[in-house]
């Protein structure tokens, strides 16, 4: 295993708790078993087990030296139960050894697309000359790729706020795409969430590079706040005008911004503009991100289930321009939806041309309640449906969406009130669209 002695040293002689036993927790346990067969880490599969073990350790005066926390467990839940400095994560441990060969992308939205695009371009240009590996929050635990690493490796990883908040060393090349209100149920406030993301920049060293979007106001504010503490080379970026002429399957100005930073990152690694443009033409967008399902009964359906904040839904409607039906709502995390209401009510925006609004879940109910009494009437004059059953929603959309226009699932809310995750929600929507398609249509999903 590449750099195995350094990895082993991270765990040797330490009392370890694996807090959370999902994909990352199991991956950490597998690595410990491989590196230190005699090790016996404590394993806690849920909150009750975690806090029972922590309380027991505190009573016995035998605290843990290392708590390897899964990303989905908020750090603030550990306050008062242990020394917070003992909390680490798979990403923290991985970066302590492999930061020098890691390119990483974070941001509230666009992480997976940008990470996948950078990986695609580098694979396209370098082929077998470099060992380009995709990992991280995109669904591949970092410890799962250890056996693939060698001297020629370059890791392209997606990092969530949860994976960044406890790191001590940041990737050699980092990207921060944007900052919007998100995951407020995991942090004391929005500023804490923002600062978790900013560890990408704060934990870099002088030879490192961090790209950040100068079009994201909240991100620019945070960079200004922490700039005296940053050691690395900072690269603000905006949309590249040259990319406007490049053929691409990616839609919308937000994706143009994602492609712009992908070009800058790969250029730093030796990719020419012509090579990038050629690779961009062969890149296919990811599922659930402005994913075209098809046109049935004259209605074109798009699945944008990944959109869990209002800014993402606004970007989706702007990218498509001819949305007639918009499906909104889901799990309510207390996000401010006034920006989405303003957009839908603005006669100069494509949102004003949305004729049908579907409101789902508690988030949808709150949107409808807050918007109904507004003087600019983002709801008045539109056909509305309040419904949690996606089968009924899709049938209603077929009945009321104008042929020649678009029905868009872009909820501006999380999915886990009724679904396992946004993928489950998007797949359910797609399957129902295909199931209820008129029999006269030829279906090409």
C-alpha angles and dihedrals in degrees: 000000000000111000091356096157091058091048093049091051091060091065105027116118095001132125103232135198119192102208108200126015106215124113095310095041093054090046091054091048091051091052093049090051090052097045099037110020091181094053118113109195118184112246124208117187100190143012095274092054092044095053094040090057092044092050090048092050090051093049092049094046091237105117122184118262092206129023109189101201125200114234096244095063113086113236090220089069088068095056111122093009101080145353101289090210089070091062114103137155141215090261092051093051093043093051093049086067106025107030091113093064097038131103111189136188128201137162137121094272136013097036099125096043093048094044092049092047093052090048091047094050094048092048090047093051103036101032109175094348090087131029099236110189129188117212148135132064090357086084105280115101111227093234089056091068098051094101090054096056125104140147091290096051127124117182122209108195139178116219128195124207089257091056093049103043096083101036123127097189126037128210120277090244118031133181127197109189104183146320125235134153107288140137091021088154089067099049139052090240144338092275091058089052091050092050091052087060092045091063084084086072102028095056096050125108129229096270093051130097131220125189118200132179113251089197092069107085097196091048092050089051092052092048090053090049096052099031095107089058097048118101102178133084109274121211117189112197141187132187113307111235091208091064091061089079096047118103110241141158090222114105130205139027091275090061090046087056090049091051091048094059091042088057092050093049094048091044088058086057094051104270113143123223091250092051091049093049091051092049091047092060090060097046115110118205119245125258118270092023108103085317114179109228096180145265116282127170086000091299119117115215125205127189112211098157091146089073103100100155131057094246090059093050091049090051091051095052090046091050093052098036097189102068112149099170124037123189112208138176144037131147112017115228095167096260117165108250098183092105091058091047090050091050095050091048096048109102090204094060132077088241090072089066094061105113101182129047124190117197118203131187129341092314090054092047090052092049091052093046094048095043099046095073098042115119092226089058105221088176103035115099092022130104109243137193127192107200140138098192108092092200090060090042094055093047089051091049091054089051098048109028112101114243111250092035137085137266108204131193103204103140105182086214140082120265106219098100089076106003138052091239142327091284091058090049093048094047091049091052093047093048092050092048089054093043094053096040113126110267090234091067123089106228119221104172 
